[in-house]
Amino acid sequence: MEKWFDTEIGRSILQAKYYHAGETEPHEFIERVAGIFSPEVREKMRAYLEDGALSPAGRTLYAAGAKGKFKSSLSNCYIMPSPTDDIESIFTVNQQIAKIFSYGGGIGVNISGLRPKDSRVNNVARSSTGAVSFLKIFNTTGEVISQNGRRGAMLVALDSEHPDIYEFLHMKQENEKLASMNLSILFSDAFMQAVIDDAEYELTFDVEATGEKIRRTIRAAEFFDEYCQTQWDWGDPGALFKDRLNDYTLLSGYDEYKIEVTNPCGEFGGNAYNSCNLMSLNLYSFIEDKFGDAPHIAEEEFRAAIQTAVRALDEVLDYGFDTQPLEENRQCIRDWRSVGLGLFGVADAFVAMKLAYGSRESCDFIQGVLRTMFTEAARTSAALAKEKGAFGKYDWEKTKKSPLIQRLAEEAPEVYAEIKEYGLRNGTLLSIAPTGTISLLMGVFSGGCEPLYQISYERTTHKMEEGSGSFRVYAHSVSDLLDYHKLPHDLTNEDIKKRFPWVIESHDVPYLHRVELQAAMQKYVDNSISSTVNLKHAATPADIRNIYLAAWKSRCKGITVFRDGCKRGNILGVKEAAEQEIAYDTVRPRRRDNIARLEGVTLLRHTSCVDKMYITVNKTSDGDVFELFTNTSGGCQSNIATITRLTSLALRSGVRVKDIIKQLTVSRCSACQALIRSGRKDISLSCGSAIGTALAEIYNECQKDETAKYKDKSDDKAINKECPECKRHTLRPEGNCVTCTYCGWSKCE
């Protein structure tokens, strides 16, 4: 049977993401990763890795054996402390984010401790720009601190009680620079109950520095409907249920362990400075009699793999201890020793078991699997506590308050007794990660607990010796299913569904069944589950509302919804035209010779040196802006003519009109700004800006879709204060001064 590392996909992922310098063969990679474990664990881990049955998370695969070569954390992601309401705390957290990014980690941060917009501050600005405004700082850090060519992953969350909640909801729509952040709203039980009751809800914030008490009353259901509409449109923010995050863990009885946010993908909620130390079992590998008369899980082998995985995770903490970015991260390991064992290949296992994803039978099966995982993981952690000692903050009186420990007392009393006697080595045990890359690496399996995105898809190859081409890639279980029944590998997805009705894709799963399956798993997962419900394009905001309410009522800890074709994009593979690469010095502008008719509109603009600038913008019959001309009553006509000719050249050469407008309108003339401050509101910022705004006006008139229009992002209410002179939201702090980037007004202490 072909091994995962013999496939083109497996080898290409190893080459692109996990090989160290000098590594060229899979066995070198496997030996390096297995080599970090104790002799007892090493041989088992080597065998599991070779078989694709168990895999550490991506950061561990890459950083294993890196000591002495380069700095890299073995943790995938980190929980940041929530910045307190002062500038020192904000920039301290930002500095720590930068260091974590430099070690390859992603972060989650809760900004609910920052005062709302327009609240009083004791500095030159007089009032705060709000919690959301500081996200630009974190975002810039993520852009600057690159991780092997990609930006660091980041989740930002805000409590549902914060007065800036509406601004947070719409921040991506109003600021494209923050589009790569993951956002989540932390909904409380009280807020969700107010949604169901259609009751009023009070948003609150007390500013300790000024004594200001901010109160705002909203209708919870109205906000939630707007939230679901925004989710339908943009696929963001996700939802986290903060009471469930805290009241259903192994550490629920520890008042000092407070979960304020999760990692970017949502599978790990932890206290400040905790980190994701993850590993996942390939559930498909433990199914026996696949597709046969009596498929079942190999219980003994599965339990043995769980034991090895927990021991391996605990050893990863020790191996990676001194490579943690911050001393606070190391202290968190001493205190809590958090690990997260998860699954991938769940949807493939359902195919092998002949169970439709989301059916009652599949929910019962996966709940039984998680019950085994949790029980065995707890048993192993207690055994490790006997051998090596419990986690630093361990306290039986607090531990026994956990509803999960109480569940063990009822369902596995022998494990409960072992914990009572020896303690637990680890404060957290199970986390269901998305496993996007490692599930592909280990043999094209389904990620995490997600359904099959597609039964099969076309993959392009670019091997130099063969030229380019494409081939069909089947989900691992589907490929095995075809082989089992001796069927050819050229069947369409629809043919496969007809022959095997339990084989279904993500869009085929009724969305409430999707929630039910997640809730069935959560019963035995002490941490969280990364879960995205993928909806067809025709889904409605009401569908999304039903999903979130069902998830909260069934006691899930969080969930994300993504509608196919929403404005944020599509993670399920909707094809977009590839951006054509333009070779240097090759573009020829479009000629006017073969265009019989152009329609023009003339607009009037004013600048400090041109009393009247007539700008004519011509467009084709299709509504495409084609060229422009200017006629001026003064100023430097040769400069204005040069700007005009270059703008027309760019238009006829196919340059994006929005990019042309942006470059023209950033130009500022101090003489024009002076006139604006004196009260001349009809004055453009410069001659270039006058041409740019005229072009924008006509371009926007030609756009039928509102989202296609050019929008001036400099006048940003979410970030800047209103200028007292020009009344635009372009007032920015610069040292001890504030300056308007539009009219040039400034004031200093």
N, C-alpha and C positions, 0 to 999 in steps of 0.2 A: 504494500500500500504506500502511495506517495506521501512523504512527510511534508509538513507545512513549509519547511525551509527549502524544499525542492521546487516549490511553485514560483512562478514569476512574481506574483504579488508579495509572497513572503520575502523573497530575496530583495525586491525593490524597496520594501519598507525597512528591512535591516540596513540596506545601504544608505537610505535617505535619513534615517532617524536614530539608529542605535549602534552602528559600528563605531568603534574608536579608530583613531589613526593607526594604520597598519593592519587592521582586521579585514579579511577578505572572505572568510569562510564561516558558515553558521556554527560549526563546532567550537570555533574560537569565542564567539559570542556566548554560547551556552556555558562553556567552561568558565568564562570570566564572571558571569552572573552567579552561577552555582558556587563559585569559589569564595564568595563572601560569607557562606554559611558554615556552621560547625560541621564536623565530620558526620555526626548523626543525621543531620538534616541534608547535607550536601548531596549525597547519592540519590536521595529521594527527589530532591528538587531537580537534579539533572535529568532524571527519568521523566518527571512530569513536564519539564520544559521540552524535552525531545518529542514527547507525545502530544504536546499542545493541550495538556489537561489542566494546567495551572500556570498562571503567569503573574509576576509582580507588575505593578503599574509602570507606566512609561518612564517616569523619572528614575525609578529604581533600576530598570533595565539599562538605562543610559549611564547613570552615575555609579553603578556597581563597578568596582575596580578602578575608579577614576582617581583615587587618592594618589597624590604625587604627580598627576598629569594636568588636571585642571580642577577648578572649584565648581562643584555642582551638588545641590541638595538631593537626597533620595526621596524627599517628600514632594508630592505633586502640587500641593497648594497649602495656604496658610490662612488662618483667621486673624484678622487684625483687631487690635483694641479699637473700640469706637472712640473717635476723637472727641475730647471734651470741648466745651464752648470757649476756646481761646486760641489765638493764633499760634502760640507755641506748640500746643498739642497737635494742631492740624499739620504743622510742618514737621513735627517729630514723627507722626504717623507716615507722612509722605516720604521722609527719609528712610524709614524702615521698609516701606513698600519698595523703594528703589533698590535697597540691598537684597530683598527677597527676590525681586525680578532678576537681579544680576546673578543669582544662584539657580535660576531656572524655575522658580515657583510662581504660581498664580495666587491671587488673594481674594478674600471676601471682606467687605467693610460695611459697617452700619453707620450712617451719618445722622442718625436721629438725635444725637446730642448737640447738634449745631443749631443755633437760634434761627428762627424763621426770617424770611425776607421782610424788610422794613421795620424790624425791631430795633430798639435803640442800641447804639454802641458808644463807648467812651473814647472815640478817636475822631480824626478829621472828617471821616465819611458821615458821621452823625447817625447813620442807620445802616443796618446789615444788608448785604446783597443776598443773604439767605443760604440755607444749607446746600442747595443744589449748585450754587455758583462755584463752590470749591471743588466740584468734580473735574473742572478743567485742569486743575493742578494735578490731580491723580491721573487723569487721562494723558497729560503731557509726559508724566513720568513713565507711563506705560509705553508711550511712543518712543521715548528717548532710550530707555533701557531695553535694547533688543535682546531676544533669546534665539540665537541662531537663525536670524532672519525673520522672526515673528515677534509680535508684541506680546507682553505678558497678559495672561487671562485675568479678568477682573469682574467681580460681582459687587454691585453697590446696592444696598437695601435701605429702606426708610420705613419707619413704623406707621401704621395706619392712623395713629393719633396725632401725627405731626402736622402743624398748620400749613406746611409747604407741600402737602400731598398732591394737590392738583398740579402744581408746577413740576413735581417729580414725574407724575404720570405722563406729561406731554413733552418732557425735556428732549427726547430724541427727535421728535418731529420739528422742534424749533432749533436744534443745534446738531448739524450733521457731523461735527467733529467728535461728538460723543457716541456715535453710532455703534462703535465696536464694544462698548461696555455692555455687560449683562446687568439687567435691572430686576429687582424683585421688591414687592411690597410685603411687609410683615404684617399680616392681618391678625388681629387679636380675636378671641372668641366673642368678646363683647361687641366688636365691630360687626362680625359676621351675623350675630344674632340680631343686631339692629338692621342689617340688610334684609333679613327674613321678615322682621316685624315692620319693615318700612318706617323705622323710627328715626328721630333726630339723633345726631351723634356729635359730641363736643370734641373738637380738636384742641389740644392744650400744649403749652410750653411755658415754663417759668425760667426767665433769664436771671440767673443768680447774680451776675455782675451788676445789673442795673435795678434789680427788683421788679422788673416788668413782668406781669402775668398776662400771657396772650391766650385768648379764648376765641374760638370760632365754631359756630354750630352749622352743620351740614345735614342733609338727608342722606343717610348711609346708602340707601338703595339707589338714589340718583347718582352718587359717586360710583357705585359698583357697576351700574349700567354703562357709565362713561368709561370705566376701566375695561369692561368687556368689549365695548366698541373699539377702544384703542388697541386692545389685544387682537381683535379681529383684523384690524387695519395694519398693525405693525409687528405682531408677534412678541410684544414686550409691553410692560414688565411681566415677569412671572409672579407666582404667588407662593409665599411661605406662611405657614400657620404657626405663629410664634409660641402659643401656649402649648401646642402639641409637641413642638420641638424640644421644649423644656420638661414637660411632665411625663414623657414616655421614653426615658433613657435609663441606662444602668446607674446614672449619677443624679437622678431626679431628687434624691434625698440630700444632696450636697448644695447648701445655699451658696457656697463660693464658686460653684460651677454654673455659670450663667451663659446660655447660648443666645447670642444676639444676631447671628448671621450664619450662613453656610458658605462653603467654597463655591466657585463659579458654576459648577454643574449641579450643585444641590444635594450631593450624596453625603456630605459631611458637615454636620453642625457641631461647632465646638466653642470652647471659651477662648478668651483672648490669647493669642500666640500659639494656639494648638495647630496641628498640621495633619494633612491627609497622608497616612502611611498605608497604602492600599495593595491588595492582591485579589485576584479573582479566579474562581474555579470554572472550568468549562463543563457545564452541566451535561451537554451532549455526550461528552466522553464517558459518562458514568451510566448511560442508558444501555441496558442489555436487551437482546432480541429486538433490535430496532426494526420497525415497520412490520414485525411479525404478529403472531397470534396473541402473545402475552408480553408486550414490552414493559420493562420495569426498571427502576433504578437499582444499581448494584450497591446495596446498603453498606456492606462491610468495606468495600473499596472507597466509597464516598466518605465514610466516617474517618478512614485512615488519611485521606487527602485533607480533610478539614483539620485534623490534628497536626499534620505536617505544615499546613499553611499558617496556622496560628503560631506555631513555634518559629517558623521562618519570619513572619511579620515581627515578632518580638525581637528576633536577632537583627532585623533591619534597623530597628530603633537604636540598638547598641552600635552597629557598624556605622550608621550615619550620624551618630550623636555629635561628633566634633565637626561635621560638615554643615551643621545647621547655621543659617545666616545670622541669628541673633542669640545672645545669651538667654533672652526670655524664652526662645523656642526650646533651648536645652533644659531650662528649668521646668517647662511644661511637660517635657518627657519624664523628668524625674518625678513630677507630681502625679501624672495621669497615665502615661504610657499608652496613648490611644492608638489603636489599629483599626483597620476596616477590611474585613473579608467580604467579598462579593461574588457575583456570578456573571458569566456571559454564556452565550449559546442557549438561552432560555427558549427562544422561539424555535430554534432548531430541535431542542429536546421535545417540544410539543409535537413537532412533525414526526419525530421518531416514535413518540408515544401514541400517535394518531389522535391527537387532541387539538381541536380548534382553539386558537389563541383567544382568551377571554370567555370561553365557555365555562359553565359551572364546574365541569370536570377538571379543566385546566387550572382553575382557581384552587380547587381542593388539592390537586397534585402539587402545585408550587408552594402552597402553604405548608404542606407536609415536608417538602424539601427544606424550606426555611426553618421549620421547627427542628429538624435534624441538625441543620447548620448551627443554629443558636445554642441548642443544648450541648452539642459536641464542642463548640468553641468555648462555651462557659466551662465545661468540664476540663478542657485543655488549659485554659487560663488559670483555673484553680490549681491544677497540677504544677504549672509553672510557678505559681505563687508559693507552693510548698517547696519547690526546688530552689528558687532564686529570691523569693520575697514578693510581697504585694506592691502595687503602685504606691508612690510616696504618700499620698493623701488618703489612703484607704482607711475606712472606718466602718466596721460592720453595722453599727447602729444606724448609720446613714444609708449604707448600701441596702439593707433589708427593706427600706421604704420604697425602693424602686418597684413599679408595677411588673417589670420583667422578672425581677428576682422573686416576687410573689407568684408569678406564673410558674417559675421553676419549682417552687415549693409544692404546687399542685400537680404539675405534669412530670417533673423529674426530681423527686425528693432526694435521691442520692446525690445529685449534682448540687442541690441546695445545701445539703449537709456538708459537702466538701468545701463549698465557698464559705460557709459559716466557720468551718474549722481552719482553713488555710488562707482565705481571702481570694482576691483576684489579682492577677499580674497586670491586667489591662483594664482601663476604665471604660473603653468602648471596644466593641468586637465586630459588628457587622455593618457594612455600608455597601449599597448597591450602586456602583459607579457606571457611567455610560460605556466605558471600555471601547470607544470607537476604534482606536488604532490597534490595540492588542488583540481584539476579536478578529480583525482582518489578518493581522500578522500570524495568528495561530491557526489559520485555515479557512478564512472567509466565513466566520460565524456571526450570528446576530449579536449586537452589542447590548450589554447589561440585561435589563428585563424588557427591552423594547421588542415589538413584533418585527417580522421581516419587513424591511422597507420595500424591497422588490424581490420577487422570486428569482429573477435573473436580470442582468443588464449587459449592455455592450461595453467592453473595455478596449481602449486603443493601445496598441503597442508601438514603440518607436525604436526597436532594436536596430542598431546601425547595420548589422550584417544582413538583416532581413527586410529592411525598409519598413514603412509604416503599414499598419493593418489593424484589424479589430477582431475580437473574439468574444463569445458569450460566456459570462461568468455566472454560475448558478450559486445560490446559497448552498452552504456545505451539505445541509440535510437534504435539500432537494436533489442535488447531484447524486448523493448516496441512494436516495429513493428511486431515482431513475435507473441506477445501476442494479438495485435490488430487484426491480421488475423487468430488467433487461430491455429498457426503453432507450431510444436514441436521445442524444443531447441536443436536439434541434427543435424540441417541442416549444411552442409558445407558452407564455405565462398562463394564458386563458385555457389552453389545452390541459395544462397541468392541474389547474384548479378544478376543471370538469372531472378529470380522472380521480383526483384526490381532494375531496371537498373540505378536508380539514386543513389543507395548505392555503393559507390566506395571507394577504399583504396588509400593511399598516392601515390603509384607507378602508379595508374591508371590515375592520374590527369596530363594532358599535362602540361609540365613545364611552358610554356608561359601563360597558363591560371592561373597557380599558381601566377605568377608575376602580372597579371592583377587584380586578386582579392586583392592582397596586396595593389596595387596602388589605387584601388577603396576605400579601407579603409583609406589609408593615407590622402586622401582629407580632412577628418574631424578629424584626430588624430593630436593634436598639438605637442605631443612628438613623440615617435618612436614605432615601431612594432617589436617584436621578431619573426623572420620568418626563417624557414629552408626548403629549397627545397630538398626533398629526391628523389634521382635518382636510377634507376636500375643499376645493375653492368655493363650492356652493354653500358651505357651512355658514351659519348666521351668528350674530352676536348672542342671540338667545341660546344657541347650542353651547357657546363658550360659557355663558352664565351657568347653565346646567352642570357643566363639567366642574367648575370651581365649587359650586355649592355641594355637589355630590362628594367631591374630594374632602371638603371640610367636614361634612356630616359623617363620612365614613372614617374620619380620624387619620387621614393621610397627613404627612408633615409639610408637603408642598407639591406643586405640580406646575407644569408649563404647557401652554397650548400653542400650536403653530399651524396656521391655516395656509394651505398650498396657494402660492401666488400672492401672498401679502406683500406689502411694500418693503419689508425688511429682507425679502429674498426667499429662497426655498431650499431647505436642507435635504429634501428628498430627491433632488436630481432633475428638476425642471431645467431643460437646456436653455442657455442663453447664448447669443451669438458671441463667439470669441472676439476679443478686441484685436483688430488687425494691427500688426506691427508695421510701422512706417519707416522705410529705409531713409537714411540721411540723404538730403539733397536730391529728392526724387519727385516731390509733389508739384504738379503743374496746376495752377488755378483754373477754375472753370471759365470758359470764354463766353462772352455775351453774344457772339455772332449768330448763334442758332436760337436765341431767345427772342421771340417776336414781340412780346409784350411784358412790361414790368409796371406794377402799380406802386406809386410812391405817396408817402405822407410827409408833410413838412411840419416840423416842430420848432418852436422858438425857445431859446435858452439865453441866459445872461451870465456874464462873468465880470470880474473887476475891470478887465481891459477890453472886453467886447460887449458893447451895449446891447447889440442884437446879433445873435448867432442863429441863423436859419439852418436847420439840419434836416435833410431829406433822406428818408430811409426807403429804399426800394425793395419790393418783395415779388416773388414769382406768383403765378396763378395758383400754385400749390400752397402758398402761404409761407414759403421759405424766405427768410431775410437774405438778400443777395448782395447789396452794396449800399453805400451812402455817400452823400455829397454835403458840403458845407458852404455857406455864403455868409461872410462876416462883415461887420461894420467897423472893425478895428482890430487891435491886437497884432500879434506876430502871425501874419497870414501864412508865411511859409511853414512855420511849425504846425499850425492848425491843418494845413493842407497835407503835411507829412503824416500826421496822426490819421487823417481821413483816408488817405490812400492805403496806408498799412492796414487799417481796419477793414476796408473793402477787400484787400488782398487776402486777409485771414478768412473772411466770410466766404469768398469764392474758392478758397483752398480746403474748405470743409472743417475748419477748426470749430470746436464746440462754441456756440454763441454765448452760452453762460460763462465760459472761460474768458472770452473776449471782453464781455461786460465787466467781469470782476477785475480784470487788469486795468481797464479804463477808469473805473470808478474809485480805485484806491488812491488816485492822484489827488493831492491836497495843495492848494495855493494859499499862502498866508494872507495875501491881499483879499482874496475871496472870503476867507474866514473872517477877516476884520469886518467886511461889509455885512456878513451874516450876523455877527455879534452886534452890529449897529442897528439891526432890525430889518435888513433886506432879506426877507425869506425867499425871494425869487432867484437868488444868486446860486449858481452851481459852485461846487467846490474847486473846480479848475476847468480849463477848456477840454481836457481829456475826459473829465467826469461828466461834463455837459453832453458830450457825444455818447458816452456810455449810458447815461440815464435815458437819452432819447432812443437809443438802440434797444434798451430793456423795455421801454414802454411799448414799442411796436412788436417786439418779439413776444411779449406776454399776451398781446392782443391776438396773436396768431395761434396760441396754445389752447386747445379745447380742454385738456386735462389740467386741473388746478395745480396738481403736483409737479407738472412739467415747467411751470413758470419760474422765472428767475426771482429769487428773494434776497433782499439785502440783509445779510447776517450781521452787519456791523451794529445795527440798532437792535440790541439784544436785551430785552427786559429781564431775562433770566440771569444775566451776568452783570450788567451795568446799571448805574443809577441815572436818573433823568437830569440832563443839563439844565440849569436855571436860565440859561440864555436862549438856546435853540429848542429846548423842550424835547430833544431826542434822547434815547437811552444809550448814550455814547460816552458817559462820564466814567473814567477809570482812575484808580489810585496809582500814583507814581511817586514812590518814596513818601514824603510828608505832604505831598500835593495831590490834588485831583485835577485831571485834564480832560476836556472834551475832545475826542478824536474827530468830531465833525466840525465844530465851529472854532475850536482852538481855545475856548475859554478855560481858564485855570485859576486855582486858588491854592495857596500854601499856608501852613500854620506859621 
